[in-house]
C-alpha cells in the first residue's frame, strides 16, 4: 500500500531541503577544520569521550538540564518542546512500524493517524501515549507564547529580538502542534482512532458537523499541518533553530577537545550556530541592567556574526566579565569568539613596531620565585608594599620582574584584538622568565594570571595568583595570620573567579583575619566592577555607574572593609565606596605576626590611613 496523499508533498520537500542544507553545512565546516583539530577528532572518536558526549546530548539537548538549574519553568518549556517532540517521533515510528509494517515510507509515520486503520473497540495504548506526548509539547508551546508576551512571569526581564527568518521559523513552530492536534482530531472524528485528547475532540466534532464537512476540514487540516512542517524545515537551517542540529556535533567535538582560539577557524561555526537565542544571557548583563544597553549582548553578537552584520559597537561593547558565558546552557566560548572577531578587524602586523621591547628588562633581585606585579598593581602601590612584606615575613628570595616598571603581560592588547602585538610581548616575557631561571611565578593581577596560564605555555614554571601563594605559605607554616574583631566582604574579580576558578583561597585567607560577610552576588554570580579593559565603547561615566551598583551590594553587607584580589577592581571600587577598600595582600600583611609576636603590620606601617582611598 502506497499510503499517499498529495498533502505529503510540502512535508517531503521541506524535509529533503532541510537535510541537504544541514549535510552541506556540517560537511563544509568539518572539511575546513585545521589538521590538528581533525587529528583530535580521530583520536577521540573511539574513546570514552564519545559515550560521555552521548550522555551530554541526552541531558542538555533533550532534557535541558542546565536551563532547569537556572530557571525550572524555562527548563520545562525547552524540555517539553525538545524531548517531547523527540518522543513523538520515536514512539510514532514504533507505532507505525508495528501497525503498518517496517517498510512504510517516512510520511506514513509522520501522518500515521491519517493513513492508519480504523479504530477498534477498547483502549489503544499507542494512541494514549501519543496524545499524552502531544499534550506535553503543547504545554511547552503555550509557555513559549506566554513568555513572548509576559517574559517577567517566566523569570526573564527581556526576551531576544529576532530577525525575519527567526520569526518565520518561530511562527511555523508555534503552529505545527496545534495544527497536528486539529488534524488528528478531525481524523479521529472519521476513523475513531484517537486517544483521550484527539478522540474526545473528534467525538465533539462528529457530533456537531456533517460527515461531508468533517471530511473537507480533515483534508484542509492535514494540508495546513504539512505546510507548517515544510515552512519550519525550510527556514530552520538559516534561523536560530539550526541549534537543534548543531548543538549535537558541538558536544562531540568539544568532548574531543576542540576549542576556539585567538583567530577565527571553522570550528567557530559549530559554536555560533549552536546558539538557540534563548535569551538566558540577557538578564545577567550589567550593560543592560545598569546602563539600559540592550543590543550588544552575546546573543546579538553571535547572531550578527553569523549573518555577517557585525558592527564595531556590538563587537566592542562588552565587559567580557563572563557572566553570560557562565549562564549559557550550551557552553559556548563567548569571550573567545568575541576576541577572535576583534582580531580579524584590528590586527595589522605590518603597521606595528616592537623596538620598544628592547631594554625592558628592569628586573631586580634573585630567587626561584618570580613576582610579576602587572601594570595595574604598579598603580596600586599599597598592594605592592603588602607583597613586599609578605615575601620578607616568609623569608622568600624573590626575583622582581617589574618593580620598577617593565613589559605588560599582553592580555590588554589581546582583549582589544591586537593578537600579533600581544604574542610578541608574550615571547619577550617568556624569554625574560627563562633567562632568570624562576620555577614559580606569582602575580597579583588576575588579568596577568589568566594570560600566563592560558597563552604563555610556561613549561617548568608554576603560575600562581598571590592568594594561592599566600595560602600555601600559611599552610606550610611560613606565615601566621591572626584574627581580629573585624568584618570584611569580598568581591570576586571576574578574571580570577569565573576566569580562573579561584574562589575559596581568598575566602580562606580572609576568614583567618576576621569575619567574612558575603554580598548578594558572589562566586560565579559575582558582579563586574565595570572598569573592564575589554569594553572599548562605554565611557568613564558609564563605567562608574556599573561600579557604583556593584559597590552598593558590597556595602549592603555592613562590613567594615571591602576586600578584592584585583588591582583594577580595587581602583574601581575605591571610586564609589564609603568604607575602606583593600587588596587581600593588605589584609594578610596587616594580620601577620612575626616569630617574636610583634605585629608585622605595626612595624611596617601598613595600617596607615582610613576611608575609601586609604592605601590605594
GITANOR-V762866 format. One record per residue. N is the residue number from 1. D_FIRST is the distance of its C-alpha to the first C-alpha in Angstrom with 2 decimals. Layout:
# GITANOR-V762866
n: {N N}
d_first: {D_FIRST D_FIRST}
This chain:
# GITANOR-V762866
n: {1 2 3 4 5 6 7 8 9 10 11 12 13 14 15 16 17 18 19 20 21 22 23 24 25 26 27 28 29 30 31 32 33 34 35 36 37 38 39 40 41 42 43 44 45 46 47 48 49 50 51 52 53 54 55 56 57 58 59 60 61 62 63 64 65 66 67 68 69 70 71 72 73 74 75 76 77 78 79 80 81 82 83 84 85 86 87 88 89 90 91 92 93 94 95 96 97 98 99 100 101 102 103 104 105 106 107 108 109 110 111 112 113 114 115 116 117 118 119 120 121 122 123 124 125 126 127 128 129 130 131 132 133 134 135 136 137 138 139 140 141 142 143 144 145 146 147 148 149 150 151 152 153 154 155 156 157 158 159 160 161 162 163 164 165 166 167 168 169 170 171 172 173 174 175 176 177 178 179 180 181 182 183 184 185 186 187 188 189 190 191 192 193 194 195 196 197 198 199 200 201 202 203 204 205 206 207 208 209 210 211 212 213 214 215 216 217 218 219 220 221 222 223 224 225 226 227 228 229 230 231 232 233 234 235 236 237 238 239 240 241 242 243 244 245 246 247 248 249 250 251 252 253 254 255 256 257 258 259 260 261 262 263 264 265 266 267 268 269 270 271 272 273 274 275 276 277 278 279 280 281 282 283 284 285 286 287 288 289 290 291 292 293 294 295 296 297 298 299 300 301 302 303 304 305 306 307 308 309 310 311 312 313 314 315 316 317 318 319 320 321 322 323 324 325 326 327 328 329 330 331 332 333 334 335 336 337 338 339 340 341 342 343 344 345 346 347 348 349 350 351 352 353 354 355 356 357 358 359 360 361 362 363 364 365 366 367 368 369 370 371 372 373 374 375 376 377 378 379 380 381 382 383 384 385 386 387 388 389 390 391 392 393 394 395 396 397 398 399 400 401 402 403 404 405 406 407 408 409 410 411 412 413 414 415 416 417 418 419 420 421 422 423 424 425 426 427 428 429 430 431 432 433 434 435 436 437 438 439 440 441 442 443 444 445 446 447 448 449 450 451 452 453 454 455 456 457 458 459 460 461 462 463 464 465 466 467 468 469 470 471 472 473 474 475 476 477 478 479 480 481 482 483 484 485 486 487 488 489 490 491 492 493 494 495 496 497 498 499 500 501 502 503 504 505 506 507 508 509 510 511 512 513 514 515 516 517 518 519 520 521 522 523 524 525 526 527 528 529 530 531 532 533 534 535 536 537 538 539 540 541 542 543 544 545 546 547 548 549 550 551 552 553 554 555 556 557 558 559 560 561 562 563 564 565 566 567 568 569 570 571 572 573 574 575 576 577 578 579 580 581 582 583 584 585 586 587 588 589 590 591 592 593 594 595 596 597 598 599 600 601 602 603 604 605 606 607 608 609 610 611 612 613 614 615 616}
d_first: {0.00 3.81 5.76 8.53 11.94 15.18 16.93 15.33 17.45 20.76 19.54 18.17 21.40 23.56 22.08 22.53 25.98 27.10 26.39 27.88 31.05 31.30 31.02 33.59 35.94 35.75 36.20 39.15 40.88 40.58 41.72 44.76 45.87 49.39 49.78 51.29 48.28 45.89 48.07 48.03 44.22 44.41 47.01 45.19 41.54 42.01 44.36 44.38 44.20 40.44 40.07 42.36 40.33 37.11 39.01 40.41 36.98 36.00 39.37 39.73 36.48 34.62 37.43 40.02 42.91 45.55 44.82 45.08 48.52 49.70 48.18 46.13 44.75 43.57 42.23 40.11 38.86 37.77 36.39 34.33 32.67 32.23 31.61 29.83 27.25 26.91 26.26 23.73 21.74 22.43 21.86 18.75 17.35 18.38 16.96 13.44 13.70 15.19 12.81 9.28 10.45 12.50 10.36 8.58 10.11 13.45 12.95 10.51 13.56 16.01 14.62 13.45 15.42 13.70 10.04 11.28 12.19 15.50 18.59 20.54 24.30 26.13 26.22 23.14 24.60 21.80 22.06 25.84 25.99 23.74 25.97 29.02 28.05 27.30 30.73 32.30 31.04 32.10 35.54 35.85 34.92 37.58 40.12 39.38 39.99 43.16 44.38 44.18 46.39 48.62 48.65 51.84 50.25 48.03 51.07 50.87 53.62 51.51 47.91 46.89 47.10 43.98 43.54 41.25 38.18 38.58 38.74 35.57 33.66 35.36 34.54 30.85 30.87 32.70 30.14 26.92 27.28 28.83 26.03 23.44 25.45 25.57 21.87 20.90 23.78 22.71 19.20 21.12 23.21 20.30 18.15 21.10 19.26 21.94 24.70 28.44 28.52 25.44 25.48 29.16 28.78 25.89 28.23 30.94 28.89 27.75 31.37 32.72 30.37 29.01 25.37 25.11 26.86 24.61 21.47 23.21 24.43 21.13 19.62 22.89 22.94 19.61 20.89 24.14 22.69 20.74 23.99 26.06 24.07 24.34 28.05 28.75 27.01 28.84 32.16 31.96 33.22 36.23 37.02 38.44 34.96 34.89 36.72 33.45 32.66 36.32 37.93 35.95 37.27 40.63 40.93 40.33 42.73 45.32 45.13 45.80 48.98 48.16 50.28 51.21 54.74 57.61 55.91 52.43 49.75 46.00 45.50 46.77 43.50 41.63 44.24 44.45 40.74 40.31 42.37 40.33 43.30 43.35 47.02 48.44 50.88 52.39 54.36 56.40 57.60 61.31 61.27 59.17 60.98 64.55 64.47 61.61 59.95 56.22 54.74 55.53 53.87 51.67 48.42 49.79 51.23 47.87 46.12 48.75 48.88 45.12 45.26 48.55 50.58 52.91 56.41 59.66 59.97 56.65 57.26 60.88 60.94 59.99 62.27 59.98 61.02 57.72 57.03 53.70 52.77 53.61 51.25 48.32 45.37 43.93 47.28 47.60 50.95 52.00 55.64 54.99 52.56 55.10 57.84 56.10 55.30 59.03 59.89 57.88 59.84 63.39 63.98 66.21 68.02 69.97 71.84 72.87 76.11 76.82 80.55 81.20 79.74 82.75 85.39 83.25 84.11 86.34 85.61 88.33 88.98 87.85 85.50 82.17 80.83 80.15 79.90 78.07 78.93 76.80 77.68 77.18 79.10 82.03 81.89 82.10 85.24 85.44 82.36 83.98 87.23 85.39 83.68 87.07 88.39 85.44 85.90 89.64 89.29 86.94 89.26 86.53 87.53 85.30 84.56 84.20 81.80 82.61 85.33 87.15 84.08 81.76 78.27 75.27 72.36 70.09 67.49 68.70 68.14 64.71 63.84 64.81 62.62 65.52 64.02 66.09 69.33 68.28 67.56 71.02 72.69 70.72 71.87 75.45 75.27 73.65 76.48 78.96 77.58 77.57 81.09 82.50 80.81 79.43 77.05 76.21 75.56 76.03 75.26 75.72 73.12 69.43 68.56 70.46 69.03 65.42 66.04 68.21 65.51 62.47 63.79 67.03 65.97 69.44 69.33 72.02 72.78 71.69 71.03 71.92 72.24 75.68 74.29 72.83 76.06 78.38 76.41 76.66 80.42 80.72 78.74 80.88 83.98 85.25 85.09 85.77 84.43 86.09 84.84 86.67 86.35 84.11 80.64 78.12 74.70 72.56 70.38 67.60 67.65 64.21 64.67 66.19 63.79 60.28 61.19 62.76 61.93 65.60 65.97 67.99 70.83 72.56 72.15 73.75 76.70 77.15 77.14 79.98 82.04 81.28 78.74 75.37 73.75 70.14 69.01 65.94 63.91 64.54 63.14 59.68 59.89 63.41 64.19 65.29 68.94 67.99 70.13 67.40 68.20 64.55 64.56 66.02 65.57 67.10 70.87 73.50 73.59 69.87 70.25 73.03 70.90 68.20 70.94 72.65 69.57 69.06 72.78 72.88 70.37 72.62 75.74 74.03 74.23 78.01 78.72 82.05 80.67 77.43 76.47 74.07 73.58 73.11 75.98 73.87 72.70 76.29 77.59 74.86 75.57 79.33 78.97 77.59 79.02 82.01 82.33 83.06 80.36 80.57 78.68 77.98 80.47 83.15 82.22 82.56 85.78 87.35 86.71 87.80 90.82 92.89 94.28 97.49 95.67 96.55 93.63 92.43 91.38 94.88 96.48 93.98 94.21 90.47 90.66 92.63 91.42 89.42 86.94 83.70 84.97 87.06 86.59 83.93}
